[in-house]
Structure formats: C-alpha cells, structure tokens
Amino acid sequence: MLQDTRQSEIYNLLQVHRTCTITDLAQRFDVSDETIRRDIRQLEEEGFAFRVRGGVTLKETAAEAPYLIRRNQNAEKKQAIALKAAELVEDGMTILINSGSTSYWLSRALTKQRNLTVVTNALEVAREMTGRNGCKVFFAGGEIDYDYQSCFGHETEAFMSRFTPELAFFAIGAVDSKRGLLDFHNPEATLKACLWPLASRVVALANSSKFERQGIVKSLDFKQIDIFVTDQTPPSQLLKALNEVEVLVG
C-alpha cells in the first residue's frame, strides 16, 4: 500500500474510532511500528491528528465537532445501511442525497457506480462524490449550517427542486410507528417534504437506534417512501406500520 493511501486510511479509521494505537495500526496494515509513527507525524504536521502515548488521536476543530460526533455514532450500523442502499444505484442514474451522517456513509459506499448525476445539499457528500467515476455533482448552495455541514432554506429547496432523480435518499433522525418519519431540525424536515414528490423512488435510511425514537418535527409519512433501509429487522409494531414499503436490512 502506498504511503499516501495508508495515511488516508488511518485518517478514515480515526474519524470512526477517534483514537488508534500504533500496535493495532501496524498489524492492520502489516507494516512496522516505525512506519506507522512516520505516518502519524505526517498527519500531525498536516493538522489532521496529534500523537499521544502509544498511539494517535483525531484532531477536531470546534466547528467540526457537532457533525463529526453524529457522523461517527453507530458508524458500523450506518456503514451497513450505506452498503445495502448502494446496491440500489445503477450506472448513469440521477440520485439525490440529502444531509445526514448516514448520507455521508452512503457517498463513501458508492465506489463502483459510474457516470452518476448526484444532487446534494451536504458538503461532505459533494466532496466525496466529486471527480469519482465520471460523476456529475450538483451542490445546492445557500447559507451553510455549520452544525449540519449542509445548506437549507428557500434557495436550497429551489435549486434541488429542478431535478427529477430516479432515487432520493433521505437520512432519517427518528422513526415512530404511529407518527412516521421524524427529524430534530425543522429546515431538514422541510427540505424532505419539498423534494420527495420529485423522485421516482424515495429511500429512507435509518439505523436501529432510531426505532420508536421521539423526534421534534415530522418529515414524511410511511406512505411517502418506497424503500426503508436499516441495519436490523424493525420491531413488530414498526414493521406493521412499514408493511406497504420494501424493507431492506443491511
């Protein structure tokens, strides 16, 4: 593995685990401890990490912390969902990916598909997809919400409403069997309500920690989605509420 590639992989691991030991990294990449120390020094010099006794930890700025914390909570569950959702995407499709931590992992999982047209309001999704496999990326601008690292509001809604995606992927903050799909951020819920009718199929992404959770604002009814992707089979009451949509378990 090339040094730059290994350092990129170490940084990705830090984004998930926050801290890694030199020994674990050396074993993972099958290199010496000294090689890992050199990688860590390079990451530290570039401002991405800093050394601690026996290992390395991720360096965060105050502006990055709220989003990164959410992104890396239940990361393995979100990655499983992302891999399953990515199976729905075919070469040449136009897809919409909204903001949300699971949306980020979906953008990381779309490595095989070619010539996609990607519409998003999420900075990290745009960064991940730009330049990959002939993809065209349309980023919906407007005022950036730093907690969400995404844009919301009338300008964002107007721009994204111009597209007619074959698939719209919506990361969901909470799922209530009686009330439907919920969120904790009103602009995010408003954007989903604006965009869902434009897509041929709407795909909701939610890990099992969101089941029967109390959100603060409603985004969508179950009947407004076509596919629900999660990491484990929902409990019986929720599964009953979802019985008109396809449930995919990653």
Disulfide bonds with the S-S distance in Angstrom:
none
